[in-house]
Amino acid sequence: MMRDSVIFKIENDIAVLRLCNPPVNALGASVRKALIEAAKAISGADVKAVVLFGYGRCFSAGADISEFGIEPPAGTPTLPETIAAIEDLKVPVVAALHGFAFGGALELAVGAHYRIAAAGTKLGLPEVDIGIIPGAGGTQRLPRLIGMKAAVDMVANGTRIDAARGHDLGLIDEVSETDSFEAAAIAYAMHLVAEGAGPRPTSKREDRLESASEAMALLDEIRTSIAKKAKGRVAPLRALDALAAATGGDFAAGMATERAIFLELRDGTEARAMRHLFKAERAAQKIDDAPTEPPAEIHKAGVVGFGTMGQGIALVLARAGVQVTAVEIDPARLEAGLASLKKGLQDRVDRGRMSPQQMQAELDLINGTTAMSGLAEADLVIEAALENMDVKTDIFRSLDGICKPGAILATNTSSLDLDTIAAATTRPDNVAGAHFFAPAQVMKLLEIVRGSATSGATAAALMALAKRIGKVGVVVGNAFGFVGNRMYHRYTWQAYFLLQEGALPSDVDAAMQDFGFPLGCLAVGDISGLDVAWQVRKAQRAAGDVDPDAPYPVVADRICEKGWFGRKTGRGWYSYADGKPAADAEVAALIEAVSAELGIERRAISADEIRERCLFALINEGARLLGTGIAVRPGDIDVVWRYGYGFPLWRGGPMFMADEIGMQDVLATLQRLEAAYGPAFTPAPLIAARAAAGKTTLVD
Ligand code: T1G
């Protein structure tokens, strides 16, 4: 099969072009050149219409993201030039869309004269999701086709729509419900010819575009809400500037404005950060020692332990069509769990978030039992019981005797040693961690933890399941806290030390929110409960895992000793008299008393210092995990932090930041912080080695 090109043939006076660049027909340099050549051939041929298809599963996913930042071969046409050549053809050009048409693909379709789409086709201009704007006429042609009001949502918010909605808006001329879509598209082209319909260049159309004053008023009105939704991102606002250029009535000038803004953004930090995450999320799915054949599908699953996490995990499995058996040995807890799960679904129905039919379908897939023997036919069991090693090893020992050979036994533990758990079974190759983040039905990250014996097949099966249940899977190694929590632990300890040295909770959280986190770690702690981390610190100290000579966050213990655990007790780092966090004088007094107890003279601490210490704690620990192989790739760590902790996507992630700063400067900063604040900032060996080798990035 041809790749990276366009298949071109003429049948019954119709020129049929087919974008062919698996897996998603990205409009790379070769495809653009082939389209230009096809346009030239058509101009010289006796054809009555053109139909443009995509090969395989979709029309096209748009420009080839992997080409960004790489100079194309001399003479390669840009996508705007390619689309102009298609639009300038003197016969009707029909874009026949199926699967999806995103970004430059939709811009190509909008540059055609007519559009037919198979029912259900997804359409969108998601460029702002990778830090840029549509750069091939989308901001200029789309408003001419569907009006500014509808265009701004697609362009500045990246909202994706389906063919039916596209038809309502005037973006799609025909929606085809037939199975033989290609025949329908050809027939549609022939119908146009029979009707005497000629070319209909979108760039010349103004029938749906509001007047300049109306359009500009629309853009001004929506700017505030776009800015709020964009948070720290620039692209959505620059998209409005490009759209504004469509109101001037001069298409060429508008295209020049769009191109200038696109190029300005494309090579900027925001776009590079978001492209990094796009690629990293997909790279993280690759498991080097996975078998070549795809993993067997999981049809039946068990969840052992039916508390909040167990219920959430059962729901995400059922939502993906998996038959779930929930096991809770205590009948009362089982009933309570089932009742709680049903109530949660009913709340969603009442809020219109799901239909009663969907709720019933999910409930029909979940049954509860107090007997583990109900798991004999499960393909996968996820244990979400008490975070206690004896409890877990007992469960895994039982599961090993009950479950069929080859069944995967996974634990949702957030910190316990996977190898110890696996050793309780005769199938350590089928044992792994499936670390969901609370609430399991909301948070997208799934850390797939490999013990020393976990097989590639087991990891691959869990990775496939992650994608199926709408999670983002990242394989991590078996070390305390795995990757995410291990790094989070370092970040929160820096926050505690900053409190002891002079900051107040709102200072720390405000600094990190200004950086782009949805919430600071202290406010997050109040939500999850400060006693959770307290128990972990106590266990670590009991196990001798805390360096007695290193600084210790006394303040975090003191607040727990008061029973101030956060929202659930009405007070933690903040008080919650009316349910909202508020600064609390007694907490400030406790923090100041701890400073006095430690003999620390409190000082004013800048937001910059707060950010530097918290972020470099993350960078340093991430580099340690990379250097010890607990994290496989830098991008894996950034994906963990994007989906597990809300690291602002326009900043890429802790590892992307480290590469942007450069190893030499990262090392120098760590050495300065180590001198001032101790061993938490002792440079990770990987950073020291890369800096010494004159490398600027963590890995080649
Ligand atoms: N370019 C290059 N490769 C792409 C790609 C793209 N646009 N989209 C996907 N891939 C690869 C992806 O890396 C993976 O590769 C494989 O295809 C399957 O993807 C001028 C400049 C289309 C919804 O932002 O949203 O047009 O890992 O695993 O879950 O204005 O991919 O197998 O080697 O994600 O079914 C605008 C981005 C580009 C769409 C399919 N387009 N892609 O999801 O599969 S900028 C986008 C997606 C642009 C113009 C501008 C999703 C998808 P590998 P996948 P999926």
Boltz pocket constraint, residues with backbone or C-beta under 6 A from the ligand:
constraints:
  - pocket:
      binder: B
      contacts: [[A, 23], [A, 24], [A, 26], [A, 61], [A, 62], [A, 63], [A, 64], [A, 65], [A, 66], [A, 79], [A, 100], [A, 102], [A, 103], [A, 104], [A, 105], [A, 107], [A, 126], [A, 127], [A, 130], [A, 133], [A, 134], [A, 135], [A, 136], [A, 138], [A, 278], [A, 282], [A, 283]]
      max_distance: 6.0
